[in-house]
Amino acid sequence: MDNASLSRKPPQASELVADEIPEAVRDHPYPEAGSSQSKKKGLIWKLLGLAALACGVSIWLNLNFNFFPATSQAEQSQKNPAAASSPSGSAASPTTSSKPATPDNLLGHLPYPEAPAADLVNVTSDGGIKLRKAAAAKYQEMANSAAASGIYFAPISGFRSVEDQQHVFFDVKAERRQNATKRAEVSAPPGYSEHHTGYAIDIGDGSAPETNLSQSFDNTQAFKWLEANAPAFSFEMSFPKNNRQGVSYEPWHWRFVGDRPSLETFYKAHSLKK
């Protein structure tokens, strides 16, 4: 070994190319420049790795929520139908009903409210038969028009309270030894009679009293006149032949439907599911 080689200082690690650095120097813990560069490269790769991971997570979330919402919503509907049907997604209140109140059909008859006493007026001079004011006025017009043609009505029954109907249904049922179904074919149970409303009236022919409350009433002149003219006075037959309520044919039973309250009383109830 010559003196020149001894006096010459060994090159610094930072001056050597990576392949030229002796293995012993490469493993030495003190080469700061090379270590700093290596740390920077490592940090860059770590940042790139984190970015790639974040991008992957974002893509996964988009796929999960954008491609499968129907399945998720369907599963939620199966688990909680009430919440699915609610616009806000919350369960509907158990006290809230989406269906309209349906009147109970009892033996073919619908429930009707009892007319207020203050709205009832006399149809006959003895005060035995009453109707609501609007119905009574139109009935009088109709009776006068029929009388002008020589036909005289005999009013048989108008407003009946629930208490009165108690006797008509149960007491007569017992006297005739009828069961409830049979009795309901000709008379409504208390609380279910159109007579409670003050809009219904039973009419007879003054010239043929033997046909009163009988299906043979449809052979009388009074019935024929009613059939032709009653609609002009806003009266209609409640129980024609083969009526959908299954009540026996009653040609003598007529009801007033000439104002909003009377129309709602009968048609609103009949339009609901029974």
C-alpha positions in Angstrom: 0.0 0.0 0.0 1.5 3.4 -1.1 1.6 6.6 0.9 -0.8 8.3 -1.4 -3.4 5.7 -0.7 -2.8 6.1 3.0 -2.9 9.9 3.0 -6.0 10.0 0.9 -9.2 10.2 3.0 -11.9 7.7 2.2 -14.8 9.2 0.3 -17.9 10.2 2.3 -20.9 8.0 1.9 -22.9 11.0 0.5 -20.5 11.2 -2.4 -20.9 7.6 -3.5 -23.6 6.1 -5.7 -25.6 3.5 -3.9 -23.9 0.6 -5.8 -20.5 2.0 -5.0 -21.0 2.3 -1.2 -19.1 -0.6 0.4 -21.3 -3.0 2.2 -19.8 -2.1 5.6 -20.6 1.6 5.0 -24.1 0.9 3.8 -24.9 -0.9 7.1 -23.3 1.8 9.2 -25.9 3.7 11.3 -24.5 7.2 10.7 -24.8 8.1 7.0 -27.4 10.9 7.5 -27.9 12.0 3.9 -28.8 8.6 2.6 -31.0 7.9 5.6 -32.9 11.2 5.2 -33.6 10.5 1.5 -34.7 7.0 2.4 -37.1 8.4 5.1 -38.6 10.8 2.5 -39.2 8.0 0.0 -40.8 5.8 2.8 -43.1 8.7 3.8 -44.2 9.2 0.2 -45.0 5.6 -0.2 -47.0 5.6 3.1 -49.0 8.7 1.9 -49.7 7.0 -1.4 -50.8 3.9 0.4 -53.2 5.9 2.6 -54.6 7.7 -0.4 -55.2 4.4 -2.2 -56.9 3.0 0.9 -59.1 6.1 1.2 -60.1 5.8 -2.4 -61.0 2.2 -2.0 -63.1 2.8 1.0 -64.9 5.7 -0.9 -65.7 3.4 -3.8 -66.9 0.6 -1.5 -69.3 3.0 0.3 -70.7 4.3 -3.0 -71.3 0.8 -4.3 -72.9 -0.2 -1.0 -75.4 2.7 -0.7 -76.0 3.5 -4.4 -76.4 0.1 -5.8 -78.4 -1.7 -3.1 -80.9 0.9 -1.6 -83.9 -1.1 -2.7 -82.8 -4.2 -0.9 -82.0 -2.3 2.2 -85.3 -0.5 2.2 -87.2 -3.7 1.5 -85.5 -5.4 4.4 -86.3 -2.5 6.6 -90.0 -2.6 5.5 -90.1 -6.3 6.4 -88.7 -5.7 9.8 -90.8 -2.6 10.5 -93.8 -2.2 8.2 -95.3 0.7 10.2 -92.1 2.7 9.8 -91.9 2.0 6.1 -95.4 3.2 5.5 -94.8 6.4 7.4 -93.6 9.4 5.3 -91.0 10.3 7.9 -89.9 6.8 8.4 -91.1 6.6 12.0 -93.7 4.1 13.2 -97.3 5.3 12.9 -99.1 6.0 16.1 -101.2 3.0 17.3 -104.1 5.3 18.0 -104.2 6.6 14.4 -106.4 4.8 11.9 -106.2 5.3 8.1 -109.6 3.8 7.5 -112.9 5.6 7.9 -115.2 4.5 10.7 -117.5 1.8 9.5 -121.0 1.5 10.9 -122.0 -2.0 12.2 -124.5 -3.7 10.1 -127.0 -5.6 12.4 -129.3 -8.1 10.7 -129.3 -6.0 7.5 -129.9 -2.6 9.2 -127.6 0.3 9.8 -127.4 2.5 12.9 -129.0 5.9 12.9 -129.0 8.7 15.4 -132.1 9.8 17.1 -133.5 13.1 15.9 -133.3 16.0 18.3 -136.8 16.8 19.8 -136.3 20.5 19.0 -136.3 19.7 15.2 -139.5 17.7 15.2 -142.9 19.1 14.2 -146.4 17.5 13.9 -147.6 16.0 10.7 -151.1 15.1 12.0 -153.4 17.4 14.0 -153.4 15.1 17.0 -149.6 15.3 17.2 -149.2 11.6 17.1 -146.9 11.6 14.1 -143.9 13.9 13.8 -141.1 14.5 11.3 -138.2 16.8 11.1 -139.1 20.3 9.9 -137.8 20.0 6.4 -139.3 16.5 5.9 -142.6 17.6 7.4 -142.9 20.6 5.1 -142.3 18.5 2.0 -144.6 15.8 3.1 -147.5 18.3 3.5 -146.8 19.6 0.0 -146.9 16.1 -1.3 -150.0 15.1 0.5 -151.8 18.3 -0.7 -150.7 17.6 -4.3 -152.1 14.0 -4.0 -155.3 15.3 -2.5 -155.8 17.6 -5.4 -155.8 14.5 -7.6 -158.4 12.8 -5.3 -155.9 10.6 -3.5 -155.7 10.8 0.3 -152.7 9.7 2.3 -153.1 8.1 5.7 -149.8 8.7 7.7 -149.2 5.7 9.9 -145.9 6.2 11.6 -143.2 8.9 11.6 -140.5 9.6 14.1 -139.9 6.8 16.6 -137.5 7.0 19.5 -135.1 4.2 20.4 -137.3 3.4 23.3 -140.4 3.1 21.1 -138.4 0.8 18.8 -137.6 -1.4 21.7 -141.3 -2.3 22.0 -141.8 -2.6 18.2 -138.9 -5.0 17.8 -138.7 -7.1 20.9 -142.2 -7.2 22.3 -143.8 -7.9 18.9 -141.1 -10.5 18.2 -142.0 -12.3 21.4 -145.8 -12.1 20.7 -145.2 -13.6 17.2 -142.6 -16.1 18.4 -140.1 -14.9 15.8 -136.4 -15.2 16.0 -134.3 -12.1 15.7 -133.4 -12.7 12.0 -137.0 -13.2 11.0 -138.1 -10.2 12.9 -135.4 -8.0 11.3 -136.9 -8.7 7.9 -139.8 -6.5 8.8 -138.6 -4.3 11.7 -135.2 -2.8 12.6 -133.7 -3.4 16.0 -133.7 -0.4 18.3 -131.0 2.0 17.3 -131.1 0.8 13.7 -134.4 2.1 12.4 -134.7 4.9 9.8 -137.6 6.2 11.9 -135.1 7.4 14.5 -133.9 10.0 12.1 -137.2 11.9 11.8 -136.9 11.6 8.0 -138.9 8.4 7.4 -142.7 7.9 7.3 -145.0 5.0 6.7 -147.9 5.9 4.4 -151.3 4.3 3.9 -154.1 4.8 1.5 -157.1 6.5 3.2 -159.4 4.7 0.8 -157.9 1.2 1.5 -156.9 1.0 5.2 -156.9 -2.8 4.9 -153.6 -2.5 2.9 -151.8 -0.6 5.7 -148.3 -2.0 6.4 -148.9 -4.7 3.8 -147.2 -5.4 0.5 -150.6 -5.2 -1.1 -150.4 -1.5 -0.6 -148.6 -1.4 -3.9 -152.0 -2.1 -5.6 -153.5 1.1 -4.2 -153.9 4.4 -6.0 -151.9 6.1 -3.2 -148.9 3.9 -4.0 -149.1 4.4 -7.7 -149.2 8.1 -7.2 -146.2 8.0 -4.9 -144.3 5.9 -7.3 -144.8 8.5 -10.0 -144.6 11.7 -8.0 -142.7 11.2 -4.7 -139.3 12.0 -6.2 -140.5 15.5 -7.1 -140.9 16.1 -3.3 -137.6 14.4 -2.4 -139.1 11.2 -1.1 -138.0 7.7 -2.0 -138.9 4.2 -1.1 -136.4 2.8 1.5 -136.9 -0.9 0.9 -137.9 -1.7 -2.7 -138.0 -5.3 -3.9 -134.7 -7.2 -3.7 -133.0 -4.4 -1.8 -129.3 -5.0 -1.0 -129.9 -4.8 2.7 -132.1 -7.9 2.6 -135.0 -6.2 4.3 -138.5 -7.3 3.2 -140.2 -5.2 0.5 -142.0 -2.3 2.2 -143.9 -0.2 -0.4 -145.4 1.9 2.4 -142.0 3.0 3.9 -140.7 6.3 2.4 -137.8 8.6 3.5 -137.0 12.2 2.8 -133.7 13.0 1.1 -134.3 16.6 0.2 -131.5 18.4 2.1 -127.8 17.8 3.0 -128.3 16.3 6.4 -130.9 13.8 5.2 -128.9 12.8 2.2 -125.8 12.3 4.3 -127.7 10.4 6.9 -128.7 7.7 4.4 -126.3 7.7 1.5 -123.1 8.3 3.5 -123.9 5.3 5.7 -124.8 3.1 2.8 -121.7 3.9 0.9 -119.4 2.6 3.6 -118.3 -1.0 3.7 -120.7 -3.2 5.6 
